[in-house]
């Protein structure tokens, strides 16, 4: 590894603002200077074998990662540099350079002054002001709305897909290793445990898997583990579930994830995103690696299909925008024999035209609701609709449904009698 770093601070600043600049060797004195000689006041992160410092330039800010025990973690340093030199992607933290230096220091050893070499191992990255995703895992949707959470999930997936395309396993993917820039775009970092595959290699046999408890795939606890891309998929699934629920270690079903977001005003596309992301998270965290998605490409394609399947073009038109917002997402009807139960459903028209609608039951069985329902929502106006169940005779105890839940609407947009009509076909699930 070349350690002859002759770059100056001005040149480093030019590199920072040149997105096409390649990572290079950096001199230790320069990294000392821009971190104020590794001042404790500039520490922005600390891990098991490294400390990260904020480095202030005249025209920019960097992050400098300094290994704490260079002899013990030399292998991790070499592996991290090897991986980082290969990657350049919008969802991977940008790598600017490295320092592998040795300095002769005089110290007292058993009463004698001895000259000893002190190894310095450092990495230099772009600085991301919003810290790590770990600080944003919260169960309050208001803290981080669904649009931002979905963009994070999609960005993490795209970054991991890029790594796998380049035969790199991350092996320590977790919220603390995902940083956020000023626009909350996620960027994967910390490649200290990563492994680079040969082109046709599909796995690495190891007896020593290191990682973070709670994110490690179950197969890592075997005496002999074969590391494959399925290992990263398990980490990804845990992260997706945490972003969806705002909780760590949460056992999910699609229904309880949807219920978490029930009091949030979302459109049909967003409900579909939540449903698909929940399914991806659940499949990725399957105990059996064979039951996890086949690859990151499979997941990327799955996310791309959401936009294609949620909206249907108007006949004779070219747009695919949402006409009505539906709230709440789930309608719950407690069952009472021989009694009709009502529940309000709000439709909001955000367009400048009248929107006609029809609500139909999309299931194959007879509906417990009085459907279809028709109406017209004026421009820029909320419209409250009363949905009513039909009266049912006394049933056997084991046949009594506990509640009826209307799952996400599928919107089929067509013109109707001079208006734009929005058919809202409700999926009905009973449990």
C-alpha positions as CSV (number, residue, x, y, z in Angstrom):
1,X,0.0,0.0,0.0
2,X,1.4,3.4,-1.0
3,X,2.0,5.6,2.0
4,X,3.6,8.6,0.3
5,X,0.9,11.1,0.7
6,X,2.1,14.6,-0.4
7,X,-1.3,16.2,-0.8
8,X,-1.8,19.7,0.7
9,X,-4.9,21.0,2.5
10,X,-5.9,23.1,-0.5
11,X,-5.7,20.1,-2.8
12,X,-7.8,18.1,-0.3
13,X,-10.4,20.8,-0.5
14,X,-10.4,20.6,-4.3
15,X,-10.9,16.8,-4.0
16,X,-13.8,17.3,-1.6
17,X,-15.7,19.4,-4.2
18,X,-14.7,17.3,-7.2
19,X,-17.1,14.3,-7.2
20,X,-14.9,12.5,-9.8
21,X,-11.7,12.7,-7.7
22,X,-10.3,9.2,-6.8
23,X,-9.2,8.3,-3.2
24,X,-5.5,8.8,-2.6
25,X,-2.9,8.4,0.2
26,X,-3.0,11.3,2.7
27,X,-0.1,12.5,4.9
28,X,-0.5,12.0,8.7
29,X,0.5,15.6,9.5
30,X,-2.3,17.0,7.4
31,X,-4.9,14.8,9.1
32,X,-3.5,15.8,12.5
33,X,-3.8,19.5,11.5
34,X,-7.4,19.4,10.3
35,X,-8.6,17.5,13.4
36,X,-6.8,20.0,15.7
37,X,-4.4,17.2,16.6
38,X,-7.3,14.7,17.2
39,X,-9.0,17.0,19.7
40,X,-11.6,15.3,22.0
41,X,-14.0,18.2,21.2
42,X,-14.1,17.1,17.5
43,X,-15.0,13.5,18.2
44,X,-18.3,12.7,16.4
45,X,-18.3,8.9,16.7
46,X,-16.7,6.0,18.5
47,X,-16.7,2.3,17.7
48,X,-15.1,-0.9,19.0
49,X,-11.7,-0.2,17.3
50,X,-11.9,3.3,15.9
51,X,-12.7,7.0,16.8
52,X,-14.2,9.3,14.2
53,X,-13.3,13.0,14.2
54,X,-14.8,16.0,12.5
55,X,-12.2,17.7,10.4
56,X,-12.7,21.4,9.5
57,X,-11.2,22.9,6.4
58,X,-11.4,26.5,5.2
59,X,-14.0,25.5,2.6
60,X,-15.6,22.3,3.8
61,X,-15.9,19.6,6.4
62,X,-14.6,16.0,6.4
63,X,-14.8,13.0,8.7
64,X,-11.5,11.2,9.8
65,X,-11.6,7.7,11.2
66,X,-8.6,6.7,13.3
67,X,-8.0,3.1,14.3
68,X,-7.4,2.7,18.0
69,X,-5.2,-0.4,18.0
70,X,-3.5,-0.6,14.6
71,X,-1.6,-3.9,15.2
72,X,-4.8,-5.8,16.3
73,X,-7.0,-4.3,13.5
74,X,-4.5,-4.1,10.6
75,X,-6.5,-6.8,8.7
76,X,-9.8,-4.8,9.1
77,X,-8.0,-1.6,7.9
78,X,-6.6,-3.4,4.8
79,X,-10.0,-4.9,4.0
80,X,-11.9,-1.7,4.5
81,X,-9.5,0.2,2.1
82,X,-9.8,-2.6,-0.4
83,X,-13.6,-2.4,-0.5
84,X,-13.7,1.4,-0.4
85,X,-11.4,1.8,-3.3
86,X,-13.9,-0.1,-5.5
87,X,-17.1,1.7,-4.6
88,X,-18.7,5.0,-5.8
89,X,-22.4,5.3,-5.4
90,X,-24.9,7.9,-4.1
91,X,-25.9,5.6,-1.2
92,X,-22.3,4.8,-0.1
93,X,-20.4,7.2,2.0
94,X,-17.8,8.9,-0.3
95,X,-14.2,7.8,0.5
96,X,-11.5,10.4,0.0
97,X,-8.3,8.8,1.1
98,X,-6.3,6.8,3.6
99,X,-3.2,7.1,5.7
100,X,-0.9,4.2,6.5
101,X,2.0,5.8,8.3
102,X,4.7,4.8,10.8
103,X,6.4,7.3,13.0
104,X,9.5,6.8,15.2
105,X,8.7,7.8,18.8
106,X,11.1,7.8,21.7
107,X,9.8,6.4,25.0
108,X,11.0,5.0,28.3
109,X,11.2,1.1,28.3
110,X,12.6,-0.5,31.6
111,X,14.7,2.6,32.3
112,X,16.0,2.9,28.8
113,X,15.0,5.4,26.1
114,X,13.9,3.3,23.1
115,X,13.0,4.4,19.6
116,X,9.8,2.6,18.6
117,X,7.7,2.7,15.4
118,X,4.0,3.9,16.0
119,X,1.7,2.9,13.3
120,X,-1.0,5.3,12.2
121,X,-4.0,4.0,10.3
122,X,-6.7,6.5,9.2
123,X,-9.5,6.8,6.7
124,X,-11.0,10.1,5.3
125,X,-14.6,10.5,4.2
126,X,-17.2,13.1,3.3
127,X,-18.9,14.5,6.4
128,X,-22.6,13.9,6.7
129,X,-24.4,16.4,9.1
130,X,-27.4,14.4,10.1
131,X,-25.6,11.6,11.9
132,X,-26.6,7.9,11.7
133,X,-30.0,6.3,11.1
134,X,-29.9,4.9,14.6
135,X,-30.8,8.3,16.0
136,X,-34.0,8.4,13.9
137,X,-35.5,5.0,14.9
138,X,-38.6,6.3,16.6
139,X,-42.2,5.1,16.8
140,X,-43.6,8.6,16.1
141,X,-44.5,9.0,12.4
142,X,-44.3,12.8,13.0
143,X,-40.6,12.5,13.7
144,X,-39.9,11.0,10.3
145,X,-42.8,10.8,7.8
146,X,-43.5,7.9,5.6
147,X,-42.1,9.5,2.4
148,X,-38.7,10.0,4.1
149,X,-38.7,6.5,5.6
150,X,-39.5,4.9,2.3
151,X,-36.8,6.9,0.5
152,X,-34.4,5.7,3.2
153,X,-35.4,2.0,2.7
154,X,-35.1,2.4,-1.1
155,X,-31.7,4.1,-0.8
156,X,-30.3,1.5,1.5
157,X,-31.5,-1.2,-0.8
158,X,-29.9,0.5,-3.8
159,X,-26.6,0.9,-2.0
160,X,-26.6,-2.7,-0.9
161,X,-27.5,-3.9,-4.4
162,X,-24.5,-1.9,-5.7
163,X,-22.2,-3.6,-3.2
164,X,-23.4,-7.0,-4.2
165,X,-23.1,-6.2,-7.9
166,X,-19.4,-5.4,-7.1
167,X,-18.9,-8.7,-5.2
168,X,-18.8,-7.0,-1.8
169,X,-20.5,-8.3,1.4
170,X,-20.9,-5.6,4.0
171,X,-21.5,-8.1,6.9
172,X,-22.2,-5.4,9.5
173,X,-25.2,-3.5,8.1
174,X,-27.1,-1.7,10.9
175,X,-28.7,1.7,11.6
176,X,-25.4,2.9,13.2
177,X,-23.6,2.2,10.0
178,X,-26.0,4.2,7.8
179,X,-25.4,7.9,7.7
180,X,-27.7,10.6,6.5
181,X,-26.7,13.7,4.5
182,X,-28.4,17.1,4.6
183,X,-31.3,15.8,2.5
184,X,-31.7,12.7,4.7
185,X,-30.3,10.5,1.9
186,X,-28.9,7.3,3.4
187,X,-25.3,6.3,2.8
188,X,-23.8,3.0,3.9
189,X,-20.5,3.2,5.8
190,X,-18.1,1.2,8.0
191,X,-16.6,-1.6,5.8
192,X,-14.3,-2.8,8.5
193,X,-15.8,-6.3,8.5
194,X,-16.6,-6.4,4.8
195,X,-15.3,-9.1,2.4
196,X,-14.6,-8.8,-1.3
197,X,-15.5,-11.9,-3.4
198,X,-13.7,-13.2,-6.4
199,X,-15.9,-12.8,-9.6
200,X,-17.3,-16.3,-9.6
201,X,-17.2,-16.9,-5.9
202,X,-20.6,-17.3,-4.1
203,X,-19.6,-17.7,-0.5
204,X,-16.8,-17.6,2.1
205,X,-16.4,-20.3,4.7
206,X,-15.5,-19.0,8.2
207,X,-15.6,-20.1,11.8
208,X,-15.4,-16.5,13.2
209,X,-18.3,-14.2,12.4
210,X,-18.1,-10.8,14.0
211,X,-21.0,-8.4,14.0
212,X,-23.7,-6.7,16.1
213,X,-26.2,-8.8,18.1
214,X,-29.7,-8.3,17.0
215,X,-28.6,-7.9,13.3
216,X,-26.6,-11.1,12.9
217,X,-28.2,-13.7,10.7
218,X,-29.1,-16.9,12.7
219,X,-26.8,-19.1,10.6
220,X,-23.7,-17.2,11.9
221,X,-24.1,-19.1,15.2
222,X,-23.2,-22.4,13.5
223,X,-19.8,-23.8,14.1
224,X,-18.9,-23.3,10.5
225,X,-20.6,-20.5,8.6
226,X,-20.8,-19.9,4.8
227,X,-21.0,-16.2,4.3
228,X,-23.2,-15.3,1.3
229,X,-25.3,-12.3,0.2
230,X,-28.2,-13.8,2.2
231,X,-26.3,-12.7,5.4
232,X,-26.6,-9.0,4.3
233,X,-30.3,-9.6,3.4
234,X,-31.0,-10.6,7.0
235,X,-29.4,-7.4,8.3
236,X,-31.4,-5.4,5.7
237,X,-34.7,-7.0,6.8
238,X,-34.1,-6.1,10.5
239,X,-33.4,-2.5,9.4
240,X,-36.5,-2.2,7.2
241,X,-38.7,-3.5,10.1
242,X,-37.2,-0.9,12.4
243,X,-37.8,1.9,9.9
244,X,-41.4,0.7,9.4
245,X,-42.3,0.3,13.1
246,X,-39.9,2.7,14.9
247,X,-39.0,-0.1,17.3
248,X,-36.1,-2.5,17.7
249,X,-36.7,-6.3,18.0
250,X,-40.3,-6.0,16.9
251,X,-42.0,-9.1,15.6
252,X,-44.2,-8.0,12.7
253,X,-47.1,-9.1,10.6
254,X,-48.3,-7.1,7.6
255,X,-51.5,-6.3,9.5
256,X,-49.8,-4.8,12.6
257,X,-47.4,-2.7,10.5
258,X,-50.5,-1.3,8.6
259,X,-52.2,-0.7,12.0
260,X,-49.2,1.4,13.2
261,X,-49.7,3.8,10.3
262,X,-53.5,3.8,10.5
263,X,-53.8,7.3,12.0
264,X,-51.6,8.9,9.3
265,X,-53.0,10.5,6.1
266,X,-51.5,8.5,3.3
267,X,-52.4,7.9,-0.3
268,X,-52.9,4.5,-2.0
269,X,-49.3,4.5,-3.3
270,X,-47.9,5.0,0.1
271,X,-50.1,2.2,1.7
272,X,-48.8,-0.1,-1.0
273,X,-45.3,0.9,-0.2
274,X,-45.8,0.1,3.4
275,X,-47.3,-3.3,2.6
276,X,-44.5,-4.3,0.2
277,X,-41.8,-3.1,2.5
278,X,-43.3,-5.1,5.4
279,X,-43.3,-8.2,3.2
280,X,-39.7,-7.6,2.2
281,X,-38.6,-7.1,5.8
282,X,-40.4,-10.3,6.9
283,X,-38.9,-12.4,4.0
284,X,-35.4,-11.1,4.6
285,X,-35.5,-12.1,8.2
286,X,-36.6,-15.7,7.6
287,X,-34.5,-18.1,9.7
288,X,-33.8,-20.3,6.7
289,X,-31.6,-18.4,4.2
290,X,-33.2,-20.3,1.3
291,X,-36.5,-18.6,2.1
292,X,-35.0,-15.1,1.9
293,X,-35.3,-13.2,-1.4
294,X,-33.1,-14.6,-4.1
295,X,-31.0,-11.4,-4.5
296,X,-31.0,-7.7,-4.0
297,X,-32.0,-7.3,-7.6
298,X,-35.2,-9.2,-6.7
299,X,-35.9,-6.6,-4.0
300,X,-35.1,-3.6,-6.2
301,X,-37.4,-5.0,-8.9
302,X,-40.1,-5.5,-6.3
303,X,-39.9,-1.9,-5.2
304,X,-39.9,-0.6,-8.8
305,X,-43.1,-2.5,-9.4
306,X,-45.0,-0.5,-6.8
307,X,-45.3,2.6,-8.9
308,X,-46.4,0.4,-11.9
309,X,-49.2,-1.4,-10.1
310,X,-50.7,1.2,-7.7
311,X,-52.0,3.7,-10.3
312,X,-54.0,3.1,-13.5
313,X,-53.9,5.7,-16.3
314,X,-57.2,7.4,-17.0
315,X,-58.8,6.2,-20.2
316,X,-57.8,8.6,-23.0
317,X,-55.4,10.5,-20.6
318,X,-51.7,10.5,-19.8
319,X,-51.6,11.3,-16.1
320,X,-51.3,8.9,-13.1
321,X,-51.9,11.1,-10.1
322,X,-54.0,10.5,-7.0
323,X,-57.4,12.1,-7.1
324,X,-58.8,11.2,-3.7
325,X,-57.0,10.6,-0.4
326,X,-58.7,8.0,1.9
327,X,-58.6,8.3,5.7
328,X,-58.5,6.4,7.9
329,X,-56.8,3.5,6.2
330,X,-58.5,0.8,8.2
331,X,-62.2,0.8,9.2
332,X,-62.9,-1.4,12.3
333,X,-66.4,-2.6,13.0
334,X,-67.0,-4.4,16.3
335,X,-69.5,-7.2,15.6
336,X,-72.9,-7.1,17.3
337,X,-75.6,-9.5,16.1
338,X,-78.7,-8.1,14.4
339,X,-77.3,-4.6,14.5
340,X,-75.9,-2.3,11.7
341,X,-72.6,-0.6,12.7
342,X,-71.5,2.7,11.1
343,X,-68.0,4.1,10.7
344,X,-67.0,7.4,9.0
345,X,-64.6,7.4,6.0
346,X,-63.1,10.7,4.9
347,X,-62.3,11.3,1.2
348,X,-60.2,14.4,0.4
349,X,-60.2,15.9,-3.1
350,X,-56.9,17.8,-3.6
351,X,-57.7,18.7,-7.3
352,X,-59.5,21.7,-8.8
353,X,-62.2,19.5,-10.3
354,X,-65.2,17.5,-9.0
355,X,-64.4,13.9,-8.5
356,X,-67.1,11.2,-8.6
357,X,-66.5,7.9,-6.8
358,X,-67.9,4.5,-6.3
359,X,-66.9,2.1,-3.5
360,X,-67.2,-1.6,-4.2
361,X,-66.4,-4.8,-2.5
362,X,-63.5,-6.5,-4.3
363,X,-63.8,-9.8,-2.5
364,X,-65.5,-12.9,-4.0
365,X,-67.7,-13.4,-0.9
366,X,-70.8,-11.6,0.1
367,X,-70.0,-8.3,1.8
368,X,-70.9,-7.4,5.4
369,X,-71.0,-3.8,4.2
370,X,-73.8,-2.0,2.4
371,X,-72.1,-1.5,-0.9
372,X,-71.7,0.0,-3.5
373,X,-71.6,3.6,-2.3
374,X,-71.6,6.6,-4.7
375,X,-70.9,10.3,-4.5
376,X,-69.2,13.4,-5.8
377,X,-66.4,15.3,-3.9
378,X,-66.2,19.0,-4.7
379,X,-62.8,20.6,-5.6
380,X,-60.3,21.0,-2.7
381,X,-62.8,19.7,-0.2
382,X,-62.9,16.9,2.4
383,X,-66.0,14.6,2.2
384,X,-67.2,12.4,5.0
385,X,-68.8,9.2,4.0
386,X,-70.7,6.9,6.4
387,X,-69.9,3.2,5.8
388,X,-72.5,0.9,7.3
389,X,-72.5,-2.9,8.0
390,X,-75.5,-5.0,7.2
391,X,-77.5,-6.6,10.0
392,X,-76.5,-10.2,10.7
393,X,-78.3,-12.9,12.5
394,X,-77.0,-14.6,15.6
395,X,-74.0,-16.8,14.7
396,X,-72.2,-19.6,16.5
397,X,-69.5,-18.3,18.8
398,X,-66.6,-19.8,16.7
399,X,-68.1,-18.1,13.6
400,X,-68.2,-14.6,15.1
401,X,-65.8,-12.3,13.3
402,X,-64.1,-10.0,15.9
403,X,-63.9,-7.1,13.5
404,X,-64.0,-6.2,9.9
405,X,-61.0,-4.3,8.4
406,X,-61.0,-2.6,5.0
407,X,-57.5,-3.0,3.7
408,X,-55.9,-0.6,1.2
409,X,-57.9,0.8,-1.8
410,X,-56.9,0.0,-5.3
411,X,-57.6,3.1,-7.4
412,X,-59.0,2.7,-10.9
413,X,-59.4,6.1,-12.5
414,X,-61.8,6.7,-15.4
415,X,-63.9,9.6,-16.8
416,X,-67.6,9.5,-15.8
417,X,-70.5,11.8,-17.0
418,X,-68.3,14.8,-17.4
419,X,-66.5,14.3,-14.1
420,X,-63.4,12.4,-13.3
421,X,-64.5,9.3,-11.5
422,X,-62.3,7.5,-9.0
423,X,-63.4,3.9,-8.4
424,X,-62.2,2.8,-5.0
425,X,-62.4,-0.9,-4.8
426,X,-62.0,-2.0,-1.2
427,X,-60.3,-5.2,-0.2
428,X,-62.1,-6.7,2.8
429,X,-60.4,-9.0,5.2
430,X,-62.1,-10.7,8.2
431,X,-60.3,-12.1,11.2
